[in-house]
């Protein structure tokens, strides 16, 4: 299955996301802040990043922008998860190149379906 990086500062949310995604057979690594997340993306080059917006060190939108503007990393799929779900938040996610945007807490079946869709897009 796929290598997925979860970058989320809230430990209980991070653990829940990890459990849900691993239950679908994916390999999951985690990062607790934006700086760790960026480092993990560069070093491990996961297939997909599940990315919180409100992160310490480096903001989630900035992490996404840095991934998507890097020639080597730009094909990595990025799903933004945010407690904020206003149209402006979704628009900002699109502007930085996010491939998907889900509101927190995500429905597990919607989360897995979105991950699968993004992974399928990556293969084509």
C-alpha positions as CSV (number, residue, x, y, z in Angstrom):
1,X,0.0,0.0,0.0
2,X,1.0,3.7,0.2
3,X,3.4,5.6,2.5
4,X,1.4,8.3,4.2
5,X,2.7,11.1,6.4
6,X,0.4,12.7,9.0
7,X,1.5,16.1,10.2
8,X,-0.7,17.0,13.1
9,X,0.2,18.7,16.4
10,X,-2.6,17.3,18.5
11,X,-1.4,13.9,19.7
12,X,-4.9,12.3,20.1
13,X,-5.9,13.5,16.6
14,X,-2.7,12.2,15.2
15,X,-3.1,8.8,16.8
16,X,-6.7,8.5,15.7
17,X,-5.8,9.4,12.1
18,X,-2.9,7.0,12.2
19,X,-5.1,4.2,13.4
20,X,-7.8,4.8,10.7
21,X,-5.2,5.0,7.9
22,X,-3.2,2.0,9.1
23,X,-6.4,0.0,9.3
24,X,-6.7,0.4,5.5
25,X,-3.3,-1.2,5.1
26,X,-1.1,1.9,4.6
27,X,2.2,2.6,6.2
28,X,2.0,5.7,8.3
29,X,4.7,8.0,9.7
30,X,3.9,11.1,11.8
31,X,5.2,14.6,12.5
32,X,4.1,16.9,15.3
33,X,4.9,20.2,13.6
34,X,5.4,21.8,10.3
35,X,9.2,21.8,10.4
36,X,9.2,18.0,11.2
37,X,6.7,17.5,8.5
38,X,8.7,19.2,5.8
39,X,11.8,17.3,6.9
40,X,9.9,14.0,6.7
41,X,8.6,14.9,3.2
42,X,12.1,15.7,1.9
43,X,13.7,12.6,3.5
44,X,11.0,10.0,3.0
45,X,9.0,11.3,0.0
46,X,5.7,9.8,1.1
47,X,2.9,9.1,-1.5
48,X,0.5,11.4,0.4
49,X,0.6,13.9,3.2
50,X,-2.3,14.5,5.6
51,X,-1.6,18.0,6.8
52,X,-3.1,20.1,9.6
53,X,-3.3,23.8,9.0
54,X,-2.7,25.2,12.5
55,X,0.8,23.8,13.2
56,X,3.7,25.1,15.3
57,X,7.0,26.0,13.6
58,X,5.7,26.2,10.0
59,X,2.0,26.8,9.2
60,X,0.3,24.0,7.2
61,X,-0.4,26.2,4.2
62,X,3.2,27.1,4.0
63,X,4.2,23.4,4.2
64,X,1.9,22.6,1.4
65,X,3.2,25.5,-0.7
66,X,6.8,24.4,-0.2
67,X,6.0,20.8,-1.2
68,X,4.0,21.8,-4.3
69,X,6.6,24.4,-5.5
70,X,9.5,21.9,-5.2
71,X,10.2,20.2,-8.5
72,X,11.2,16.9,-6.8
73,X,8.3,16.9,-4.3
74,X,5.4,18.5,-6.3
75,X,3.8,15.1,-7.3
76,X,3.3,14.2,-3.6
77,X,-0.4,14.4,-2.9
78,X,-1.4,16.8,0.0
79,X,-4.7,16.6,1.9
80,X,-5.3,19.5,4.2
81,X,-7.3,18.9,7.4
82,X,-8.6,21.9,9.2
83,X,-11.0,22.7,12.0
84,X,-11.8,25.8,10.0
85,X,-14.1,25.1,7.0
86,X,-15.1,28.4,5.7
87,X,-15.0,28.9,1.9
88,X,-11.9,31.2,2.3
89,X,-10.0,28.4,4.1
90,X,-10.8,26.0,1.2
91,X,-9.8,28.6,-1.3
92,X,-6.5,29.2,0.5
93,X,-5.8,25.4,0.4
94,X,-6.4,25.4,-3.3
95,X,-4.2,28.5,-3.8
96,X,-1.2,26.7,-2.1
97,X,-1.8,23.6,-4.2
98,X,-3.6,21.2,-1.9
99,X,-5.1,18.2,-3.6
100,X,-8.0,17.9,-1.1
101,X,-9.5,19.7,1.9
102,X,-11.4,18.0,4.7
103,X,-12.9,19.5,7.8
104,X,-12.0,18.2,11.2
105,X,-13.0,15.8,12.6
106,X,-13.1,13.9,9.3
107,X,-15.6,11.1,8.8
108,X,-13.3,7.9,8.7
109,X,-15.0,6.6,5.5
110,X,-14.7,10.0,3.8
111,X,-11.1,10.3,4.9
112,X,-10.2,6.8,3.5
113,X,-12.2,7.4,0.3
114,X,-10.4,10.7,-0.3
115,X,-7.0,9.1,0.4
116,X,-7.8,6.4,-2.1
117,X,-8.9,8.9,-4.7
118,X,-5.7,10.9,-4.4
119,X,-3.6,7.8,-4.5
120,X,-5.4,6.6,-7.7
121,X,-4.8,10.0,-9.3
122,X,-1.1,9.7,-8.5
123,X,-0.9,6.5,-10.5
124,X,-2.4,7.9,-13.6
